[in-house]
């Protein structure tokens, strides 16, 4: 069955956070529901639709930014009480807008996530989780990494209160009281949690999760160990998941999965008689989807998906047909309705145009007076800088509440800008003098009209670290710009993992000295991505990492006065040695550095590079042949005389060129890594082999794995 949904925009509020829009329960089956939404201005708006117009039920005064909005009430009754989290305070409203609760929590940080179940309130700030019952403190937990979301299995269906925390280090932490019952590793940083079918499924223990890199999964949270039921990857390279809901939009009696992503994709998955969900519908909106709910808002009897977006649009994707079949008497009625609607919209537009003209004149007059004060209009930017495991590149996503005019990218470290299919902006590069002013990249992206979201992809070089800056200029007057900074770390292509292969040949770097646990942790934060800024609890900590480009591994174990780093890649150890000694020198800390180099690890790393290098050399060779083969094809009129290999190259020419274009400098990057490996191997022996690099590059140009290994051994 094909699902046909038509878009209808209902209202616009201020900028919204994740999970801040809900539909109030309907009075009867498929009756029109009220929408309640909170925004960054601190305003809670509740509205319903009447004759195609949004009519407010209530609207609160502005206040602190609203980070979460949840519905609650007595268990097993309609959940129609509205709770909002703003700063460190929880406020409660009735469905009519009367405030009945103002609870100031004891959290020192702003609340980031909230879940309500009866009289139980589950809250989390960046690292702290708190459980309250009737506003009295019950349990507390300090997480090792940032908490992105919190949820609890339905207390009326499972024997004990079971809260679950979604943490940035790719782990779901299942709690019992103030302790961790067990941890579940998931395939990406979990960004959102939801109960399957809205009630935990048949057992009450089924939990849905969505990750920041776009993966979706279902896990059964039992009292002893988790059961992984299914997982959906992100083959289409879509955005991270921000919101999930369960609702029967297909109308087949089985609840479907509604998913909203940070690239504006709205997806519907059906779960009927299949092991994994099947994608039934998708639609791209122009900005990130912060909340999603299934229900009925526009008209009684027509189900729809209601979404809220980053800039505050509340939009319905409804099953109500655009063109209705009507009887002879109804046609006139519809025409009159449409005409009155168009007329009111025209009047509203004229009024707005007049108001804009008036305000512009007022501004011009005030700017010419002697007492004029100029103020840059504030605007909100939603940005995200994350490492993609699939292609070892960083995604920089910039989203602005108004249309973007241009974005200037400046970097003081060498980076490659990669092509992004979704990106329609025109890019131009400026020449820069890297020797005199540390500028390695200056690029300007000029956006098309009404572009509010821009996605860029960059690839960095490990060992070269510094700052990437984005200057964002929106289309507003007077002209204003905001700067965002992103740190390119020394080991920027490493990603956190929770288990490594200890059988690999490892090189070890050991640091000892008079440094504190906090100091050595700050050095690790400086060197590696995905490490929590706050030092974890305990006297000693272990982190595992994997290089997303080469698949080499790193283990870091450190405590007060000692740090031990093990990697199967000598270059990783070399970078750490240089950077850590530099950081210690800055702080005037005397470091004792010792290392153990495993010769076997060099051959092991070359074996890991081999398939990637072989593939890139073959790709480059094929791309070089395409033009010549096309000329032959034109000259001869057919390709029958060519050997199958060449015919295959011609058939796949577009795909090969596209792939080659998407990976600029990929081959040079691999050459650079092999060269660094060669130099680093002998650097630890106290030998400078930079004069032999040209010979190494000659061997790479006529690549043979055995010849390369022999060169490394002989040198």
Secondary structure, DSSP 8 states (H G I E B T S, - for coil): -----EEEEEEE-S---TT-EEE---SSTT----EEEE-TTS-EEEEEEETTEEEEEEE----S-EEEEEEE-STTS---EEEEEETTEEEEE-TTS-EEEEEE-S-SS---EEEEETTEEEEE-SSEEEEEETTEEEEEEE-SS-EEEEEE--TTTSSS--EEEEETTTEEEEEETTEEEEEEE-SS-EEEEEEGGGTTTTTT-EEEEEETTS-EEEEEE-SS-EEEEEEE--TT----EEEEEEE--S-SSS-EEEEEETTSEEEEEE-TT-SS-EEEEEEE-SS-EEEEEEE--SSTT--EEEEEETT-EEEEEESS-SS----HHHHHHHHHHHHHHHHHHHHHHHHHHHHHHHHHHHHHHHHHSTT---------EEEEEEEETTTTEEEEEEEESS-EEEEEEEESS-EEEE--TT---EEEE----HHHH---EEEEEE--TT--EEEEEEEE-TT--EEEEEEEEES-SS---EEEEEEE-TBTTEEEES---TTS--EEEEEEES--HHHHHHHHHHHBSS--SS--SSSEEEEEEEETTT--EEEEEEETTEEEEEES-HHHHHHHHHHHHHHHHHTT--EEEEEE--THHHHHHHHHHHHHHHHHHHHHHHHHHHHHHHHHHHHHS-STTS-HHHHHHHHTHHHHHHHHHHTTTHHHHHHHHHHHHHHHHHHTTT---GGGHHHHHHHHHT--HHHHHHHHHH-
